[in-house]
Amino acid sequence: MSFLQNIRCIVTDIEGTTTSVSFVYEVLFPYFRAHALDWESNQSDAFSSVLKETSDLVFLEEKQRITDSKGLIQKLIEWSLADRKISVLKSFQGMVWEQGYLRGEILGHVYADVKPSLIRWKDQGICLAVFSSGSVPAQKLLFGHSQEGDLNALFTANFDTHTGMKKDHGTYAIIAEKLNFDPREILFLSDVVAELQAASLAGMQTLQLVRPGTVADWKHCVNNFQEIT
């Protein structure tokens, strides 16, 4: 079965799709929690924005005001332990991970079938993009410092939760519009059925990646990128 017939763009998820879930939960998240408080005295504008946005969100949700940086960082760590998909958390995680990548303490995991498949699709004239709950800077760090080298040049665009939530079909309509393709010309790859359902509702073609630990429960499934032809 050809999955690429009439496809002009492929949008891929990261966690559980291009990259092992264990890398995220056993490497990235623990690194963030171990090093987040290192930022307590950081005076950068980017970190100040994170603190303000976190303080505002805490007040909105809990009706309490936290103003000290340590307390706000601890709240961000708490949210990370709950695996909340909050843009400000994703932004701060990306900042912490950037230091880890640049110091050589983190090397992004990418399945061996990913790079040759991305190159093959790009050579076929197919546009490639990323949509992940991880922030765009974090996406670029992972692919830029991966075990397979720097893969960022293969992608035309990156999207995160600033565009919309991954289980909301409206987000995929926005992505199609930004990419300037009819949704029917876009193939979305993910391991999560709720995301595939949302993309399908928006009119996209969809495939579930059944990596180790994933249960095949979507209408179209593959085990790796090499099977997508």
C-alpha positions as CSV (number, residue, x, y, z in Angstrom):
1,M,0.0,0.0,0.0
2,S,1.3,3.4,-1.0
3,F,1.0,5.9,1.8
4,L,2.5,8.8,-0.2
5,Q,0.1,9.0,-3.1
6,N,-0.9,12.6,-3.6
7,I,1.0,13.6,-0.5
8,R,3.0,16.9,-0.8
9,C,3.9,17.4,2.9
10,I,4.7,15.2,5.9
11,V,4.2,16.5,9.4
12,T,5.8,14.4,12.1
13,D,5.5,14.2,15.9
14,I,8.6,13.6,17.9
15,E,8.1,11.7,21.1
16,G,7.2,8.1,20.3
17,T,7.5,8.8,16.5
18,T,11.0,10.0,15.5
19,T,12.4,9.6,19.0
20,S,12.1,7.0,21.8
21,V,9.6,7.9,24.6
22,S,12.2,6.7,27.1
23,F,14.7,9.4,25.9
24,V,12.1,12.0,26.9
25,Y,11.2,10.5,30.2
26,E,14.6,9.0,31.2
27,V,16.9,11.7,29.8
28,L,15.3,15.0,29.1
29,F,12.8,15.3,31.9
30,P,15.2,14.2,34.7
31,Y,17.8,16.6,33.3
32,F,15.3,19.5,33.5
33,R,14.4,18.7,37.1
34,A,18.0,18.3,38.1
35,H,19.1,21.7,36.6
36,A,16.0,23.9,36.7
37,L,17.0,25.5,40.0
38,D,20.4,26.5,38.6
39,W,18.4,29.3,37.0
40,E,17.2,30.8,40.3
41,S,19.5,33.9,40.0
42,N,19.4,34.2,36.2
43,Q,18.6,37.7,35.1
44,S,18.0,37.2,31.3
45,D,15.0,38.7,29.7
46,A,13.9,35.3,28.4
47,F,13.9,33.9,31.9
48,S,12.2,37.0,33.4
49,S,9.4,36.4,30.8
50,V,9.1,32.8,32.0
51,L,8.8,33.9,35.6
52,K,6.1,36.5,34.8
53,E,4.1,34.1,32.7
54,T,4.3,31.4,35.3
55,S,3.3,33.8,38.1
56,D,0.3,34.9,36.1
57,L,-0.8,31.3,35.3
58,V,-0.5,30.3,39.0
59,F,-2.7,33.2,40.0
60,L,-5.2,32.4,37.3
61,E,-5.4,28.7,38.3
62,E,-4.8,28.8,42.1
63,K,-5.7,32.4,43.0
64,Q,-2.4,32.8,44.8
65,R,0.6,35.0,43.8
66,I,4.1,33.5,43.8
67,T,6.8,36.1,43.2
68,D,10.1,34.6,44.1
69,S,12.0,32.8,41.4
70,K,12.7,29.7,43.5
71,G,9.0,29.2,44.2
72,L,8.1,29.7,40.5
73,I,10.7,27.3,39.4
74,Q,9.4,24.7,41.9
75,K,5.9,25.2,40.4
76,L,7.3,24.6,36.9
77,I,9.0,21.4,38.2
78,E,5.7,20.3,39.8
79,W,4.0,20.9,36.4
80,S,6.6,18.8,34.7
81,L,6.1,15.9,37.1
82,A,2.4,16.1,36.2
83,D,3.5,16.1,32.5
84,R,1.3,19.2,31.8
85,K,1.4,20.6,28.2
86,I,1.9,24.2,29.1
87,S,3.7,26.6,26.7
88,V,5.6,28.4,29.4
89,L,6.9,25.1,30.9
90,K,7.9,23.9,27.4
91,S,9.7,27.2,26.9
92,F,11.7,26.9,30.1
93,Q,12.5,23.2,29.5
94,G,13.9,24.2,26.2
95,M,16.1,26.8,27.8
96,V,17.5,24.3,30.4
97,W,18.0,21.6,27.7
98,E,19.8,24.1,25.5
99,Q,22.6,24.3,28.1
100,G,22.7,20.5,28.3
101,Y,23.0,20.1,24.5
102,L,25.6,22.8,24.2
103,R,27.7,21.3,27.0
104,G,27.5,17.9,25.4
105,E,25.6,16.5,28.3
106,I,22.6,15.6,26.1
107,L,22.6,14.0,22.7
108,G,19.2,13.8,21.0
109,H,17.8,10.3,20.3
110,V,16.5,9.6,16.7
111,Y,15.6,6.2,15.5
112,A,18.0,4.9,12.8
113,D,15.3,4.7,10.1
114,V,14.4,8.4,10.5
115,K,17.3,10.2,8.8
116,P,17.4,8.1,5.6
117,S,13.6,8.3,5.3
118,L,13.6,12.1,5.7
119,I,16.2,12.5,3.1
120,R,14.3,10.1,0.7
121,W,11.1,12.1,1.1
122,K,12.8,15.4,0.7
123,D,14.5,14.1,-2.5
124,Q,11.0,13.2,-3.7
125,G,10.0,16.8,-3.3
126,I,7.9,16.3,-0.2
127,C,7.8,19.2,2.3
128,L,8.8,18.1,5.8
129,A,7.6,19.7,9.1
130,V,7.5,19.0,12.8
131,F,4.6,19.3,15.3
132,S,5.4,18.5,18.9
133,S,4.2,19.5,22.3
134,G,7.9,20.4,23.0
135,S,8.7,24.0,22.1
136,V,10.2,24.8,18.7
137,P,13.6,25.7,20.2
138,A,13.6,22.3,22.0
139,Q,12.7,20.6,18.8
140,K,15.6,22.3,17.0
141,L,18.0,21.4,19.8
142,L,17.0,17.7,19.6
143,F,17.3,17.5,15.9
144,G,20.4,19.8,15.7
145,H,22.3,17.7,18.3
146,S,21.1,14.2,17.5
147,Q,22.9,10.9,17.3
148,E,22.4,11.2,13.5
149,G,23.9,14.6,13.3
150,D,22.1,17.9,12.5
151,L,18.8,17.2,10.8
152,N,17.2,20.7,11.1
153,A,17.9,21.6,7.5
154,L,15.6,18.8,6.3
155,F,12.5,20.5,7.9
156,T,10.7,23.5,6.3
157,A,8.7,24.4,9.4
158,N,8.3,23.6,13.1
159,F,5.1,23.9,15.2
160,D,4.4,23.6,18.9
161,T,1.5,24.3,21.4
162,H,1.7,28.0,20.6
163,T,-0.1,27.0,17.4
164,G,-2.6,25.0,19.3
165,M,-3.2,21.8,21.3
166,K,-2.3,18.5,19.6
167,K,-5.7,16.9,20.3
168,D,-7.7,19.9,18.8
169,H,-8.6,19.4,15.1
170,G,-8.5,23.2,14.6
171,T,-4.8,23.2,15.2
172,Y,-4.2,21.0,12.2
173,A,-6.3,23.2,10.0
174,I,-4.0,26.1,11.1
175,I,-0.9,24.1,10.4
176,A,-2.2,23.2,6.9
177,E,-2.9,26.9,6.2
178,K,0.5,28.0,7.4
179,L,2.2,25.3,5.3
180,N,0.0,26.4,2.3
181,F,-1.2,22.9,1.5
182,D,-4.7,21.4,1.3
183,P,-5.0,19.2,4.4
184,R,-5.7,16.2,2.1
185,E,-2.1,16.6,0.8
186,I,-0.6,16.4,4.2
187,L,0.4,13.1,6.0
188,F,0.6,13.4,9.8
189,L,2.7,10.9,11.7
190,S,2.2,10.2,15.4
191,D,2.0,7.4,17.9
192,V,-1.0,8.9,19.7
193,V,-4.5,8.0,18.5
194,A,-6.2,11.2,19.8
195,E,-3.7,13.3,17.8
196,L,-4.4,11.2,14.7
197,Q,-8.1,11.6,15.2
198,A,-7.8,15.3,15.4
199,A,-5.6,15.5,12.3
200,S,-8.0,13.2,10.4
201,L,-10.9,15.5,11.4
202,A,-9.0,18.4,9.9
203,G,-8.8,16.4,6.6
204,M,-5.2,15.2,6.8
205,Q,-4.0,11.7,6.0
206,T,-2.7,9.9,9.1
207,L,-0.4,7.1,10.1
208,Q,0.3,5.6,13.5
209,L,3.9,4.8,14.3
210,V,4.0,1.6,16.4
211,R,7.4,2.0,18.1
212,P,8.4,-0.3,21.0
213,G,5.8,0.1,23.8
214,T,3.1,1.5,21.5
215,V,-0.1,-0.5,20.9
216,A,-1.4,-0.5,17.3
217,D,-4.9,0.9,17.5
218,W,-5.3,3.1,14.4
219,K,-6.7,2.3,11.0
220,H,-3.3,2.7,9.3
221,C,-0.1,1.7,11.2
222,V,3.6,1.2,10.4
223,N,6.5,0.1,12.6
224,N,9.0,2.6,11.2
225,F,9.6,5.3,8.6
226,Q,11.1,2.9,6.1
227,E,7.6,1.3,5.6
228,I,6.2,4.7,4.5
229,T,6.5,4.6,0.7
